[in-house]
C-alpha cells in the first residue's frame, strides 16, 4: 500500500518495522533504534518514476 501511495505522489517517508522508532533531534533524523533484533527501517521515495526503498541502519537496544 505504501509503495502505491508513493507512486501516486505521496511524499517520501520512513517505513519502520514493529518495535523500531525514529529519534529526531529537531527536524534531523539522528538514528533508528529498536527493541527487536530483526526490526528494519527504510526510506521510501520515488526516483525517476520508480519507488525505491533505501535501508537505514538500526541500533538494537536489547530485549527480545
CHARMM internal coordinates of N, CA and C (Angstrom, degrees):
IC EDIT
DIST 1 N 1 CA 1.4553
DIST 1 CA 1 C 1.5307
ANGL 1 N 1 CA 1 C 111.29
DIST 1 C 2 N 1.3370
ANGL 1 CA 1 C 2 N 117.48
DIHE 1 N 1 CA 1 C 2 N -44.40
DIST 2 N 2 CA 1.4620
ANGL 1 C 2 N 2 CA 120.05
DIHE 1 CA 1 C 2 N 2 CA -179.63
DIST 2 CA 2 C 1.5208
ANGL 2 N 2 CA 2 C 110.89
DIHE 1 C 2 N 2 CA 2 C -61.91
DIST 2 C 3 N 1.3420
ANGL 2 CA 2 C 3 N 116.86
DIHE 2 N 2 CA 2 C 3 N -42.07
DIST 3 N 3 CA 1.4649
ANGL 2 C 3 N 3 CA 119.91
DIHE 2 CA 2 C 3 N 3 CA 179.50
DIST 3 CA 3 C 1.5329
ANGL 3 N 3 CA 3 C 110.60
DIHE 2 C 3 N 3 CA 3 C -59.59
DIST 3 C 4 N 1.3272
ANGL 3 CA 3 C 4 N 116.07
DIHE 3 N 3 CA 3 C 4 N -39.22
DIST 4 N 4 CA 1.4665
ANGL 3 C 4 N 4 CA 120.73
DIHE 3 CA 3 C 4 N 4 CA 179.70
DIST 4 CA 4 C 1.5338
ANGL 4 N 4 CA 4 C 110.73
DIHE 3 C 4 N 4 CA 4 C -65.90
DIST 4 C 5 N 1.3382
ANGL 4 CA 4 C 5 N 116.55
DIHE 4 N 4 CA 4 C 5 N -42.61
DIST 5 N 5 CA 1.4676
ANGL 4 C 5 N 5 CA 120.67
DIHE 4 CA 4 C 5 N 5 CA 178.60
DIST 5 CA 5 C 1.5315
ANGL 5 N 5 CA 5 C 111.19
DIHE 4 C 5 N 5 CA 5 C -62.13
DIST 5 C 6 N 1.3257
ANGL 5 CA 5 C 6 N 116.85
DIHE 5 N 5 CA 5 C 6 N -44.75
DIST 6 N 6 CA 1.4723
ANGL 5 C 6 N 6 CA 121.22
DIHE 5 CA 5 C 6 N 6 CA 179.05
DIST 6 CA 6 C 1.5328
ANGL 6 N 6 CA 6 C 109.32
DIHE 5 C 6 N 6 CA 6 C -60.72
DIST 6 C 7 N 1.3156
ANGL 6 CA 6 C 7 N 116.66
DIHE 6 N 6 CA 6 C 7 N -44.15
DIST 7 N 7 CA 1.4742
ANGL 6 C 7 N 7 CA 121.50
DIHE 6 CA 6 C 7 N 7 CA -179.84
DIST 7 CA 7 C 1.5327
ANGL 7 N 7 CA 7 C 110.57
DIHE 6 C 7 N 7 CA 7 C -60.30
DIST 7 C 8 N 1.3361
ANGL 7 CA 7 C 8 N 116.98
DIHE 7 N 7 CA 7 C 8 N -30.72
DIST 8 N 8 CA 1.4709
ANGL 7 C 8 N 8 CA 121.16
DIHE 7 CA 7 C 8 N 8 CA -178.25
DIST 8 CA 8 C 1.5264
ANGL 8 N 8 CA 8 C 113.30
DIHE 7 C 8 N 8 CA 8 C -91.13
DIST 8 C 9 N 1.3575
ANGL 8 CA 8 C 9 N 117.25
DIHE 8 N 8 CA 8 C 9 N 7.71
DIST 9 N 9 CA 1.4503
ANGL 8 C 9 N 9 CA 119.07
DIHE 8 CA 8 C 9 N 9 CA 174.73
DIST 9 CA 9 C 1.5139
ANGL 9 N 9 CA 9 C 116.66
DIHE 8 C 9 N 9 CA 9 C 111.32
DIST 9 C 10 N 1.3367
ANGL 9 CA 9 C 10 N 118.02
DIHE 9 N 9 CA 9 C 10 N -1.02
DIST 10 N 10 CA 1.4660
ANGL 9 C 10 N 10 CA 121.04
DIHE 9 CA 9 C 10 N 10 CA 175.61
DIST 10 CA 10 C 1.5279
ANGL 10 N 10 CA 10 C 107.98
DIHE 9 C 10 N 10 CA 10 C -60.62
DIST 10 C 11 N 1.3213
ANGL 10 CA 10 C 11 N 119.15
DIHE 10 N 10 CA 10 C 11 N 140.75
DIST 11 N 11 CA 1.4741
ANGL 10 C 11 N 11 CA 119.87
DIHE 10 CA 10 C 11 N 11 CA -176.85
DIST 11 CA 11 C 1.5333
ANGL 11 N 11 CA 11 C 112.73
DIHE 10 C 11 N 11 CA 11 C -64.83
DIST 11 C 12 N 1.3252
ANGL 11 CA 11 C 12 N 115.97
DIHE 11 N 11 CA 11 C 12 N 157.03
DIST 12 N 12 CA 1.4611
ANGL 11 C 12 N 12 CA 121.65
DIHE 11 CA 11 C 12 N 12 CA 175.31
DIST 12 CA 12 C 1.5161
ANGL 12 N 12 CA 12 C 108.60
DIHE 11 C 12 N 12 CA 12 C -53.02
DIST 12 C 13 N 1.3323
ANGL 12 CA 12 C 13 N 116.07
DIHE 12 N 12 CA 12 C 13 N 147.13
DIST 13 N 13 CA 1.4608
ANGL 12 C 13 N 13 CA 119.68
DIHE 12 CA 12 C 13 N 13 CA -175.21
DIST 13 CA 13 C 1.5171
ANGL 13 N 13 CA 13 C 111.63
DIHE 12 C 13 N 13 CA 13 C -150.83
DIST 13 C 14 N 1.3098
ANGL 13 CA 13 C 14 N 116.09
DIHE 13 N 13 CA 13 C 14 N 172.88
DIST 14 N 14 CA 1.4552
ANGL 13 C 14 N 14 CA 122.63
DIHE 13 CA 13 C 14 N 14 CA 172.96
DIST 14 CA 14 C 1.5154
ANGL 14 N 14 CA 14 C 108.01
DIHE 13 C 14 N 14 CA 14 C -98.41
DIST 14 C 15 N 1.3257
ANGL 14 CA 14 C 15 N 116.14
DIHE 14 N 14 CA 14 C 15 N 143.07
DIST 15 N 15 CA 1.4592
ANGL 14 C 15 N 15 CA 121.75
DIHE 14 CA 14 C 15 N 15 CA 173.17
DIST 15 CA 15 C 1.5188
ANGL 15 N 15 CA 15 C 106.77
DIHE 14 C 15 N 15 CA 15 C -121.60
DIST 15 C 16 N 1.3267
ANGL 15 CA 15 C 16 N 116.85
DIHE 15 N 15 CA 15 C 16 N 126.99
DIST 16 N 16 CA 1.4564
ANGL 15 C 16 N 16 CA 122.25
DIHE 15 CA 15 C 16 N 16 CA -176.33
DIST 16 CA 16 C 1.5195
ANGL 16 N 16 CA 16 C 110.42
DIHE 15 C 16 N 16 CA 16 C -125.74
DIST 16 C 17 N 1.3368
ANGL 16 CA 16 C 17 N 116.23
DIHE 16 N 16 CA 16 C 17 N 135.60
DIST 17 N 17 CA 1.4627
ANGL 16 C 17 N 17 CA 120.68
DIHE 16 CA 16 C 17 N 17 CA 173.85
DIST 17 CA 17 C 1.5240
ANGL 17 N 17 CA 17 C 109.79
DIHE 16 C 17 N 17 CA 17 C -69.66
DIST 17 C 18 N 1.3230
ANGL 17 CA 17 C 18 N 115.30
DIHE 17 N 17 CA 17 C 18 N 163.99
DIST 18 N 18 CA 1.4523
ANGL 17 C 18 N 18 CA 121.80
DIHE 17 CA 17 C 18 N 18 CA 175.79
DIST 18 CA 18 C 1.5250
ANGL 18 N 18 CA 18 C 109.39
DIHE 17 C 18 N 18 CA 18 C -57.54
DIST 18 C 19 N 1.3116
ANGL 18 CA 18 C 19 N 117.05
DIHE 18 N 18 CA 18 C 19 N 132.92
DIST 19 N 19 CA 1.4558
ANGL 18 C 19 N 19 CA 121.92
DIHE 18 CA 18 C 19 N 19 CA 179.76
DIST 19 CA 19 C 1.5164
ANGL 19 N 19 CA 19 C 113.69
DIHE 18 C 19 N 19 CA 19 C 94.95
DIST 19 C 20 N 1.3241
ANGL 19 CA 19 C 20 N 117.74
DIHE 19 N 19 CA 19 C 20 N -8.54
DIST 20 N 20 CA 1.4683
ANGL 19 C 20 N 20 CA 121.45
DIHE 19 CA 19 C 20 N 20 CA 179.30
DIST 20 CA 20 C 1.5257
ANGL 20 N 20 CA 20 C 109.66
DIHE 19 C 20 N 20 CA 20 C -100.31
DIST 20 C 21 N 1.3282
ANGL 20 CA 20 C 21 N 115.21
DIHE 20 N 20 CA 20 C 21 N 151.05
DIST 21 N 21 CA 1.4654
ANGL 20 C 21 N 21 CA 120.74
DIHE 20 CA 20 C 21 N 21 CA 179.56
DIST 21 CA 21 C 1.5190
ANGL 21 N 21 CA 21 C 109.54
DIHE 20 C 21 N 21 CA 21 C -142.52
DIST 21 C 22 N 1.3204
ANGL 21 CA 21 C 22 N 115.95
DIHE 21 N 21 CA 21 C 22 N 144.51
DIST 22 N 22 CA 1.4652
ANGL 21 C 22 N 22 CA 122.07
DIHE 21 CA 21 C 22 N 22 CA 177.96
DIST 22 CA 22 C 1.5203
ANGL 22 N 22 CA 22 C 108.72
DIHE 21 C 22 N 22 CA 22 C -95.32
DIST 22 C 23 N 1.3255
ANGL 22 CA 22 C 23 N 116.16
DIHE 22 N 22 CA 22 C 23 N 129.72
DIST 23 N 23 CA 1.4593
ANGL 22 C 23 N 23 CA 121.32
DIHE 22 CA 22 C 23 N 23 CA 177.97
DIST 23 CA 23 C 1.5226
ANGL 23 N 23 CA 23 C 108.04
DIHE 22 C 23 N 23 CA 23 C -106.48
DIST 23 C 24 N 1.3164
ANGL 23 CA 23 C 24 N 116.02
DIHE 23 N 23 CA 23 C 24 N 117.91
DIST 24 N 24 CA 1.4599
ANGL 23 C 24 N 24 CA 121.94
DIHE 23 CA 23 C 24 N 24 CA 179.32
DIST 24 CA 24 C 1.5168
ANGL 24 N 24 CA 24 C 109.86
DIHE 23 C 24 N 24 CA 24 C -106.65
DIST 24 C 25 N 1.3159
ANGL 24 CA 24 C 25 N 115.72
DIHE 24 N 24 CA 24 C 25 N 143.37
DIST 25 N 25 CA 1.4624
ANGL 24 C 25 N 25 CA 122.58
DIHE 24 CA 24 C 25 N 25 CA 169.81
DIST 25 CA 25 C 1.5203
ANGL 25 N 25 CA 25 C 104.42
DIHE 24 C 25 N 25 CA 25 C -113.09
DIST 25 C 26 N 1.3286
ANGL 25 CA 25 C 26 N 115.94
DIHE 25 N 25 CA 25 C 26 N 107.33
DIST 26 N 26 CA 1.4613
ANGL 25 C 26 N 26 CA 119.23
DIHE 25 CA 25 C 26 N 26 CA -170.69
DIST 26 CA 26 C 1.5185
ANGL 26 N 26 CA 26 C 107.80
DIHE 25 C 26 N 26 CA 26 C 66.41
DIST 26 C 27 N 1.3281
ANGL 26 CA 26 C 27 N 116.88
DIHE 26 N 26 CA 26 C 27 N -123.42
DIST 27 N 27 CA 1.4643
ANGL 26 C 27 N 27 CA 121.27
DIHE 26 CA 26 C 27 N 27 CA 178.54
DIST 27 CA 27 C 1.5253
ANGL 27 N 27 CA 27 C 112.17
DIHE 26 C 27 N 27 CA 27 C -104.27
DIST 27 C 28 N 1.3344
ANGL 27 CA 27 C 28 N 117.08
DIHE 27 N 27 CA 27 C 28 N 4.92
DIST 28 N 28 CA 1.4747
ANGL 27 C 28 N 28 CA 121.40
DIHE 27 CA 27 C 28 N 28 CA -177.28
DIST 28 CA 28 C 1.5312
ANGL 28 N 28 CA 28 C 110.17
DIHE 27 C 28 N 28 CA 28 C -98.77
DIST 28 C 29 N 1.3291
ANGL 28 CA 28 C 29 N 116.15
DIHE 28 N 28 CA 28 C 29 N 130.89
DIST 29 N 29 CA 1.4576
ANGL 28 C 29 N 29 CA 120.84
DIHE 28 CA 28 C 29 N 29 CA 175.34
DIST 29 CA 29 C 1.5228
ANGL 29 N 29 CA 29 C 108.34
DIHE 28 C 29 N 29 CA 29 C -68.27
DIST 29 C 30 N 1.3220
ANGL 29 CA 29 C 30 N 116.74
DIHE 29 N 29 CA 29 C 30 N 119.21
DIST 30 N 30 CA 1.4607
ANGL 29 C 30 N 30 CA 121.09
DIHE 29 CA 29 C 30 N 30 CA -179.07
DIST 30 CA 30 C 1.5245
ANGL 30 N 30 CA 30 C 110.60
DIHE 29 C 30 N 30 CA 30 C -89.62
DIST 30 C 31 N 1.3450
ANGL 30 CA 30 C 31 N 116.93
DIHE 30 N 30 CA 30 C 31 N -48.35
DIST 31 N 31 CA 1.4578
ANGL 30 C 31 N 31 CA 119.96
DIHE 30 CA 30 C 31 N 31 CA 177.80
DIST 31 CA 31 C 1.5217
ANGL 31 N 31 CA 31 C 110.07
DIHE 30 C 31 N 31 CA 31 C -168.06
DIST 31 C 32 N 1.3282
ANGL 31 CA 31 C 32 N 114.55
DIHE 31 N 31 CA 31 C 32 N 166.31
DIST 32 N 32 CA 1.4554
ANGL 31 C 32 N 32 CA 121.78
DIHE 31 CA 31 C 32 N 32 CA 172.85
DIST 32 CA 32 C 1.5217
ANGL 32 N 32 CA 32 C 106.00
DIHE 31 C 32 N 32 CA 32 C -109.98
DIST 32 C 33 N 1.3283
ANGL 32 CA 32 C 33 N 116.65
DIHE 32 N 32 CA 32 C 33 N 132.08
DIST 33 N 33 CA 1.4528
ANGL 32 C 33 N 33 CA 121.59
DIHE 32 CA 32 C 33 N 33 CA 178.17
DIST 33 CA 33 C 1.5268
ANGL 33 N 33 CA 33 C 108.92
DIHE 32 C 33 N 33 CA 33 C -122.18
DIST 33 C 34 N 1.3403
ANGL 33 CA 33 C 34 N 115.40
DIHE 33 N 33 CA 33 C 34 N 158.76
DIST 34 N 34 CA 1.4522
ANGL 33 C 34 N 34 CA 118.28
DIHE 33 CA 33 C 34 N 34 CA -178.96
DIST 34 CA 34 C 1.5145
ANGL 34 N 34 CA 34 C 112.05
DIHE 33 C 34 N 34 CA 34 C -150.05
DIST 34 C 35 N 1.3245
ANGL 34 CA 34 C 35 N 115.16
DIHE 34 N 34 CA 34 C 35 N 147.72
DIST 35 N 35 CA 1.4521
ANGL 34 C 35 N 35 CA 121.93
DIHE 34 CA 34 C 35 N 35 CA 173.19
DIST 35 CA 35 C 1.5298
ANGL 35 N 35 CA 35 C 110.24
DIHE 34 C 35 N 35 CA 35 C -94.57
DIST 35 C 36 N 1.3126
ANGL 35 CA 35 C 36 N 116.63
DIHE 35 N 35 CA 35 C 36 N -1.97
DIST 36 N 36 CA 1.4651
ANGL 35 C 36 N 36 CA 121.34
DIHE 35 CA 35 C 36 N 36 CA 179.57
DIST 36 CA 36 C 1.5162
ANGL 36 N 36 CA 36 C 109.27
DIHE 35 C 36 N 36 CA 36 C -117.23
DIST 36 C 37 N 1.3160
ANGL 36 CA 36 C 37 N 115.99
DIHE 36 N 36 CA 36 C 37 N 129.04
DIST 37 N 37 CA 1.4600
ANGL 36 C 37 N 37 CA 122.01
DIHE 36 CA 36 C 37 N 37 CA -174.62
DIST 37 CA 37 C 1.5325
ANGL 37 N 37 CA 37 C 114.10
DIHE 36 C 37 N 37 CA 37 C -56.35
DIST 37 C 38 N 1.3172
ANGL 37 CA 37 C 38 N 117.53
DIHE 37 N 37 CA 37 C 38 N -37.59
DIST 38 N 38 CA 1.4697
ANGL 37 C 38 N 38 CA 120.24
DIHE 37 CA 37 C 38 N 38 CA -174.58
DIST 38 CA 38 C 1.5282
ANGL 38 N 38 CA 38 C 114.20
DIHE 37 C 38 N 38 CA 38 C -101.43
DIST 38 C 39 N 1.3224
ANGL 38 CA 38 C 39 N 117.57
DIHE 38 N 38 CA 38 C 39 N 10.56
DIST 39 N 39 CA 1.4669
ANGL 38 C 39 N 39 CA 120.24
DIHE 38 CA 38 C 39 N 39 CA -179.49
DIST 39 CA 39 C 1.5217
ANGL 39 N 39 CA 39 C 109.92
DIHE 38 C 39 N 39 CA 39 C -64.14
DIST 39 C 40 N 1.3117
ANGL 39 CA 39 C 40 N 115.59
DIHE 39 N 39 CA 39 C 40 N 142.53
DIST 40 N 40 CA 1.4659
ANGL 39 C 40 N 40 CA 121.68
DIHE 39 CA 39 C 40 N 40 CA -179.65
DIST 40 CA 40 C 1.5241
ANGL 40 N 40 CA 40 C 110.38
DIHE 39 C 40 N 40 CA 40 C -120.00
DIST 40 C 41 N 1.3194
ANGL 40 CA 40 C 41 N 113.97
DIHE 40 N 40 CA 40 C 41 N 161.09
DIST 41 N 41 CA 1.4651
ANGL 40 C 41 N 41 CA 120.93
DIHE 40 CA 40 C 41 N 41 CA 175.02
DIST 41 CA 41 C 1.5175
ANGL 41 N 41 CA 41 C 107.23
DIHE 40 C 41 N 41 CA 41 C -141.97
DIST 41 C 42 N 1.3174
ANGL 41 CA 41 C 42 N 116.35
DIHE 41 N 41 CA 41 C 42 N 146.50
DIST 42 N 42 CA 1.4629
ANGL 41 C 42 N 42 CA 119.60
DIHE 41 CA 41 C 42 N 42 CA 177.80
DIST 42 CA 42 C 1.5153
ANGL 42 N 42 CA 42 C 111.05
DIHE 41 C 42 N 42 CA 42 C -153.03
DIST 42 C 43 N 1.3055
ANGL 42 CA 42 C 43 N 114.05
DIHE 42 N 42 CA 42 C 43 N 155.10
DIST 43 N 43 CA 1.4591
ANGL 42 C 43 N 43 CA 121.53
DIHE 42 CA 42 C 43 N 43 CA 172.78
DIST 43 CA 43 C 1.5092
ANGL 43 N 43 CA 43 C 105.83
DIHE 42 C 43 N 43 CA 43 C -94.21
DIST 43 C 44 N 1.3138
ANGL 43 CA 43 C 44 N 117.63
DIHE 43 N 43 CA 43 C 44 N 131.39
DIST 44 N 44 CA 1.4593
ANGL 43 C 44 N 44 CA 122.57
DIHE 43 CA 43 C 44 N 44 CA -178.71
DIST 44 CA 44 C 1.5207
ANGL 44 N 44 CA 44 C 107.26
DIHE 43 C 44 N 44 CA 44 C -116.85
DIST 44 C 45 N 1.3315
ANGL 44 CA 44 C 45 N 115.27
DIHE 44 N 44 CA 44 C 45 N 122.50
DIST 45 N 45 CA 1.4656
ANGL 44 C 45 N 45 CA 119.71
DIHE 44 CA 44 C 45 N 45 CA -176.33
DIST 45 CA 45 C 1.5193
ANGL 45 N 45 CA 45 C 110.78
DIHE 44 C 45 N 45 CA 45 C -149.69
DIST 45 C 46 N 1.3096
ANGL 45 CA 45 C 46 N 115.23
DIHE 45 N 45 CA 45 C 46 N 164.79
DIST 46 N 46 CA 1.4628
ANGL 45 C 46 N 46 CA 122.18
DIHE 45 CA 45 C 46 N 46 CA 178.05
DIST 46 CA 46 C 1.5204
ANGL 46 N 46 CA 46 C 108.56
DIHE 45 C 46 N 46 CA 46 C -99.91
DIST 46 C 47 N 1.3352
ANGL 46 CA 46 C 47 N 116.06
DIHE 46 N 46 CA 46 C 47 N 123.72
DIST 47 N 47 CA 1.4655
ANGL 46 C 47 N 47 CA 121.47
DIHE 46 CA 46 C 47 N 47 CA 176.95
DIST 47 CA 47 C 1.5199
ANGL 47 N 47 CA 47 C 108.52
DIHE 46 C 47 N 47 CA 47 C -127.66
DIST 47 C 48 N 1.3192
ANGL 47 CA 47 C 48 N 115.17
DIHE 47 N 47 CA 47 C 48 N 116.73
DIST 48 N 48 CA 1.4709
ANGL 47 C 48 N 48 CA 121.02
DIHE 47 CA 47 C 48 N 48 CA 179.22
DIST 48 CA 48 C 1.5198
ANGL 48 N 48 CA 48 C 112.43
DIHE 47 C 48 N 48 CA 48 C 51.38
DIST 48 C 49 N 1.3360
ANGL 48 CA 48 C 49 N 115.15
DIHE 48 N 48 CA 48 C 49 N 41.66
DIST 49 N 49 CA 1.4537
ANGL 48 C 49 N 49 CA 120.77
DIHE 48 CA 48 C 49 N 49 CA 176.41
DIST 49 CA 49 C 1.5183
ANGL 49 N 49 CA 49 C 115.29
DIHE 48 C 49 N 49 CA 49 C 82.18
DIST 49 C 50 N 1.3410
ANGL 49 CA 49 C 50 N 117.62
DIHE 49 N 49 CA 49 C 50 N 3.16
DIST 50 N 50 CA 1.4666
ANGL 49 C 50 N 50 CA 121.64
DIHE 49 CA 49 C 50 N 50 CA -178.99
DIST 50 CA 50 C 1.5268
ANGL 50 N 50 CA 50 C 109.02
DIHE 49 C 50 N 50 CA 50 C -118.14
DIST 50 C 51 N 1.3190
ANGL 50 CA 50 C 51 N 116.81
DIHE 50 N 50 CA 50 C 51 N 133.98
DIST 51 N 51 CA 1.4630
ANGL 50 C 51 N 51 CA 121.13
DIHE 50 CA 50 C 51 N 51 CA 176.74
DIST 51 CA 51 C 1.5305
ANGL 51 N 51 CA 51 C 107.85
DIHE 50 C 51 N 51 CA 51 C -77.01
DIST 51 C 52 N 1.3322
ANGL 51 CA 51 C 52 N 115.44
DIHE 51 N 51 CA 51 C 52 N 125.03
DIST 52 N 52 CA 1.4616
ANGL 51 C 52 N 52 CA 121.64
DIHE 51 CA 51 C 52 N 52 CA -177.70
DIST 52 CA 52 C 1.5236
ANGL 52 N 52 CA 52 C 109.06
DIHE 51 C 52 N 52 CA 52 C -119.14
DIST 52 C 53 N 1.3295
ANGL 52 CA 52 C 53 N 116.05
DIHE 52 N 52 CA 52 C 53 N 132.99
DIST 53 N 53 CA 1.4617
ANGL 52 C 53 N 53 CA 122.86
DIHE 52 CA 52 C 53 N 53 CA 176.40
DIST 53 CA 53 C 1.5212
ANGL 53 N 53 CA 53 C 107.87
DIHE 52 C 53 N 53 CA 53 C -110.39
DIST 53 C 54 N 1.3283
ANGL 53 CA 53 C 54 N 116.83
DIHE 53 N 53 CA 53 C 54 N 115.24
DIST 54 N 54 CA 1.4565
ANGL 53 C 54 N 54 CA 122.13
DIHE 53 CA 53 C 54 N 54 CA -179.32
DIST 54 CA 54 C 1.5257
ANGL 54 N 54 CA 54 C 109.11
DIHE 53 C 54 N 54 CA 54 C -107.59
DIST 54 C 55 N 1.3506
ANGL 54 CA 54 C 55 N 117.18
DIHE 54 N 54 CA 54 C 55 N 117.72
DIST 55 N 55 CA 1.4672
ANGL 54 C 55 N 55 CA 119.67
DIHE 54 CA 54 C 55 N 55 CA -179.49
DIST 55 CA 55 C 1.5311
ANGL 55 N 55 CA 55 C 111.75
DIHE 54 C 55 N 55 CA 55 C -62.14
DIST 55 C 56 N 1.3218
ANGL 55 CA 55 C 56 N 115.72
DIHE 55 N 55 CA 55 C 56 N 145.84
DIST 56 N 56 CA 1.4625
ANGL 55 C 56 N 56 CA 123.64
DIHE 55 CA 55 C 56 N 56 CA 175.83
DIST 56 CA 56 C 1.5291
ANGL 56 N 56 CA 56 C 106.19
DIHE 55 C 56 N 56 CA 56 C -119.37
DIST 56 C 57 N 1.3236
ANGL 56 CA 56 C 57 N 118.29
DIHE 56 N 56 CA 56 C 57 N 132.80
DIST 57 N 57 CA 1.4672
ANGL 56 C 57 N 57 CA 119.66
DIHE 56 CA 56 C 57 N 57 CA 179.25
DIST 57 CA 57 C 1.5284
ANGL 57 N 57 CA 57 C 111.49
DIHE 56 C 57 N 57 CA 57 C -58.67
DIST 57 C 58 N 1.3298
ANGL 57 CA 57 C 58 N 115.05
DIHE 57 N 57 CA 57 C 58 N 143.49
DIST 58 N 58 CA 1.4585
ANGL 57 C 58 N 58 CA 122.49
DIHE 57 CA 57 C 58 N 58 CA -179.49
DIST 58 CA 58 C 1.5282
ANGL 58 N 58 CA 58 C 108.32
DIHE 57 C 58 N 58 CA 58 C -120.70
DIST 58 C 59 N 1.3211
ANGL 58 CA 58 C 59 N 116.27
DIHE 58 N 58 CA 58 C 59 N 130.86
DIST 59 N 59 CA 1.4686
ANGL 58 C 59 N 59 CA 120.52
DIHE 58 CA 58 C 59 N 59 CA 176.95
DIST 59 CA 59 C 1.5260
ANGL 59 N 59 CA 59 C 108.19
DIHE 58 C 59 N 59 CA 59 C -96.05
DIST 59 C 60 N 1.3272
ANGL 59 CA 59 C 60 N 115.00
DIHE 59 N 59 CA 59 C 60 N 117.42
DIST 60 N 60 CA 1.4578
ANGL 59 C 60 N 60 CA 121.79
DIHE 59 CA 59 C 60 N 60 CA 179.26
DIST 60 CA 60 C 1.5207
ANGL 60 N 60 CA 60 C 109.63
DIHE 59 C 60 N 60 CA 60 C -76.23
DIST 60 C 61 N 1.3216
ANGL 60 CA 60 C 61 N 116.64
DIHE 60 N 60 CA 60 C 61 N 129.14
DIST 61 N 61 CA 1.4568
ANGL 60 C 61 N 61 CA 121.56
DIHE 60 CA 60 C 61 N 61 CA -176.22
DIST 61 CA 61 C 1.5339
ANGL 61 N 61 CA 61 C 113.74
DIHE 60 C 61 N 61 CA 61 C -94.39
DIST 61 C 62 N 1.2958
ANGL 61 CA 61 C 62 N 116.91
DIHE 61 N 61 CA 61 C 62 N -5.32
DIST 62 N 62 CA 1.4575
ANGL 61 C 62 N 62 CA 120.66
DIHE 61 CA 61 C 62 N 62 CA -176.62
DIST 62 CA 62 C 1.5097
ANGL 62 N 62 CA 62 C 109.66
DIHE 61 C 62 N 62 CA 62 C 104.28
DIST 62 C 63 N 1.2830
ANGL 62 CA 62 C 63 N 117.16
DIHE 62 N 62 CA 62 C 63 N 175.89
DIST 63 N 63 CA 1.4605
ANGL 62 C 63 N 63 CA 120.23
DIHE 62 CA 62 C 63 N 63 CA -177.66
DIST 63 CA 63 C 1.5076
ANGL 63 N 63 CA 63 C 110.22
DIHE 62 C 63 N 63 CA 63 C 110.28
DIST 63 C 64 N 1.3356
ANGL 63 CA 63 C 64 N 116.35
DIHE 63 N 63 CA 63 C 64 N -134.02
DIST 64 N 64 CA 1.4774
ANGL 63 C 64 N 64 CA 121.00
DIHE 63 CA 63 C 64 N 64 CA -176.76
DIST 64 CA 64 C 1.5080
ANGL 64 N 64 CA 64 C 113.54
DIHE 63 C 64 N 64 CA 64 C -64.88
END
COOR INIT
IC SEED 1 N 1 CA 1 C
IC BUILD
